[in-house]
């Protein structure tokens, strides 16, 4: 995996997953509990086991780390530009008068695919926030209904207690006769 690809994939991970990735070793395989301990030492972060395992699963699925065995994790090796194989030497061609080459344009990222991804992420975020507002409203309504029912039960219970007290009073009067 190339450095740029790793950085791009890592940028799409959550902040917690990025912290976990920073603690996954490069040269040896570690179990999840050892990665958690390293996370606490390096970053002072204490995440739950479920969160760390979820981050490790996400990192594994994205190809940033490997699982040599069931609970061992290691980073995928990253190839830098210097480590790439050199291009074979081109045969030297005789000098020919040519027009000067236009200046090289830096490679631009594919904005159409990036913007489409960003737009879809924004739509998803908007729909999630709308859903959260709807859920909050429904929960507020449900809480208000529960409170209303509790007050109603309380008044009914008080009325029943008053009637029960009157019945007991009547019962004692009837016994006295």
N, C-alpha and C positions, 0 to 999 in steps of 0.2 A: 504494500500500500504506500502511495506517495504522501508526502507531507501535506500537500494542498488538499488531497482527498480526505486525509485524516482530520485536518482542521475544519473542513466543510462539514463532515459528519458530526464532529464533536460540537460544532457550533449549533447544530440542530438538536442536541441533547439538552436535558434539563440541567439546571445549576447543580442539583444534587448528583446527577450522573457525571457531570464534569469533575466534581470533587472526588467522586469514587474512582473515576478514570485516573486521576492524578496519583492515586495511591496503589493502583494495580502495578505490580512489578514488571520490569521489562525482561529480566534475565532468568527468573525462576517462577514456578507456579506456586501460588498461595491459595489457601482456603479462604472462604468469605470472612470467617471470624478474625483471621489475621489481617485482612484488608481493613476490617472495621477498626481493629486496634491501631493500625497505622493511620487511619483517617482521624482518629481521636488524637494521636500524637502530633501529626503534621498540621492539621487544620483546627484542632480543638473542637471539632464537630462530633456530636454523638447522635447518630441516626439509628432508627430502629432496625432490627434485623430484616424485617419485611421490606423496608425502603431500600436498604443496601442490596438485598437480593434482587429486588425489582430493577434497580439501576444496573446491576451486573447482567441481568437478563437482557435489558435494553441495549447495553453496550455490546453484548455477545451477538444479539440479533442484527445490530448495525454493522458488525464486522470489525469493531475496534479492538475487541479482546477475543481470546480463544479459551476453550475449556478442554484441556488435555484429558481430564478425567472428571468424575461427577461433580466434585465441589472444589476443583482447583481452577484458578484463573490466571492468565498471563496476557500481556499486551501483544497485539499483532506487530510484527516487525515493520518499521517505517523506513522507506527508501528515500534518501535525500537526493538532490540533483547531482551531487558529486559522485554518488555511488552508482549512478546509471552507467551502463556500458557506453564506451566511447564509440562514436560513429566511425566507420571505416574511412580511411583517407581516400579522397576523391582524386582521380588522376588530374594532373595539371593540364589545362587546355591552353593553347597558344592565345596570347593576348589579342583580342579583337576590339576594334573601336565600337563601343556600344554607348547607348544613351545612359546618362546617370540614372540609377535606380531611384524610385521615389522613396522617401524616408519610411522606415518601417513603422507601421501603426501598432501600438500596443494592443494585445488581445483584449477585447471587451467581453465581459460576461454576457451570457445570453439573457438579455433583459426581458425578453418576451416570456420565457419560461419562469424566470424569477418573479416577474410581476404577476404572472398568472398564479404562481404559488402563493405569493403574498396576498393577492386578492382573495384566493380561496381560504387562506388562513384568517383573513379579516372577516370574511363572511361567517366562518365557523365561530370565531370569537364573538361576533355580534349575536349569532343565534344562541350561543351558550349564555351570554349575558342576559338576553331576553328570557331564556328558559329559567335562569336563576331568579330574575325578577318575578316571573309567574309563580315559581315555586315558593318564593318568599311571601307573595300575596296570599297564596292558598294556605300556607302554614299559618299566617296571621289570622286568616278567616277561621281556620280550624281551631286555633287557640282561643279566639273570641267565642266561638260556639261552645267549646268545652267549658270556658269560664261561665258562660250564660247558663249552661246545664247544671253546673256545680252550684250556682246561686239558687236556681230553681229547686234543686234537691235539698239544699239547706233550708229554704223556706218551707218546703213540704215536710221535711223532717221536724222542724220546729212546730208546725201545726199538728203533726201526729203526736208529738210529745205533750202538747197542751191537751189534746183529746184523751191521751192515755192518762194524764194526771187527773182529769175530770172523771174518767171511768174508775180509777182507783179510789177517788174520793167518794164516788157513788157507791162503790163496792163496800167501803168501810161503813158508810151510813146504813146500807142495807144489812150489814152484819150486826150492827148495833141495835137494830129493831128486833 
